[in-house]
Amino acid sequence: ERKLVQHKTVVTSARTYADFARQATFEIKRCDVHQLDEAPATQVVLTREDGLHFYRTMELIRCMEAKVEQLYDQKLVRGGCHLCSGQEACVVGTEAAVNLTDHLITAYRAHGFTYTRGGTVKEIMAELTGRRGGIAKGKGGSMHMYTKHFYGGNGIVGAQVPLGAGVALACKYQDKNELCVCLYGDGAANQGQVFETFNMAALWKLPVIFICENNKYGKGTEAKRAAASTDFYKRGDFIPGLRVDGMDVLCVREATRFAADYCRSGKGPIILELLTCLYQGHFMGAPAMSRREEIERIQRNSDPVATLKDRMLSNNLANLEEFKHIDAELRKEVEDAAQFAVTDAEAPLDDLCNHIFCNDPPLEVRGTTPWAKLKSFS
């Protein structure tokens, strides 16, 4: 028998929808808190519908990143390429607790958020191969992808943090009950501009959730070798903070929901530190072998996709046949997107300088030599 889940046909073998539990309750890890009298719930409910959606999205991101790794090894993806394998719960848990009308800005590990913010796998992979059908017309690459209410994808370490506060200032000014989620890594947490932004955000009570994705390494340097204090959730001092299990999508969802309620109530900014693990090196080509045993241990014990799958199976929210069918669908979607990404036409040279400015008349741009001229159209 076939059932519809998230607009996809899913095989449920001989079992009917009524055979599955509609929801289940789980006990999750308690967050560490800073400057807060309350904490997110530790007993949470997961519906079958949400569970399947979370699984599908995390597994799709995982499959997509694995395919990107293959294309990079084949030299079909070039330049800086930052994968987010292992950090899928940070992406999906965050998005589960905010609205698409809220705003989000992140660093250069942006493929997952580009997808959850409305980009397609085909657009993301074509962008990575520099093709015309890419989400930024093939001109942005791994670090510079954008959708509505999603501001990248930023290549300068920590630079997105003050930009995110600016977006939050606009949210407050326009009074639409919106907020900005602003993500950065533990490596960026020591930047001066981050502390300056904390100060302004607290003074102006901006509706911004600062999220530090702490995968414990800034490039190849362990956090404790670069930071005198690795309690990143306390770095705001006067700003409240939470330290969260970033490998558990339910923990991330509950913490983000708590943080969003805090911001929308007019109390100002809040910091989340998500403890997570990156399964590759900092970027494609960077070695991760020095911590291979650590990564394998985490994959065995707390992989975010496997953890969710096990919970759903053990609580009768889904069965193995259903997951196998989802996996097959996702693999086909990624393979089709990869085929498009390597066959679509590259952007023509005449388009190279377009969209430098918005709503301006065409202007002349110098090319690679003084006598080569290009045109820029808005």
Buried (B, 14 or more C-beta within 10 A) or exposed (E): EEBEBEEBEBBBEEBEEEEBEEBBEBEBBBBBBBBBEEBBBEEBEBEBEBBBBBBBBBBBBBBBBBBBBEBBEEEBBBEEBBBBBBBBBBBBBBBBBBEBEBBBBBBBBBBBBBBBBEBBBBBBBBBBBBBBBBBBBBBBBBBBBBBEBBBBBBBEBBBBBBBBBBBBBBBBEEEEBBBBBBBBBBBBBBBEBBBEBBBBBBEBBBBBBBBBBBBBBBEEBBBEEBBEEBEBBBBBEEBBBBBBBBBBBBBBBBBBBBBBEBBBEEEBBBBBBBBBBBBBBBBBEEEBEEBEEEBEEBBEEBBBBEBBBEBBBEBBBBBEBBBEBBBEBBBEBBEEBBEBBBEBEEBEEEBBBBEEEEEEEEEEBEEEEEEEEBEBBE
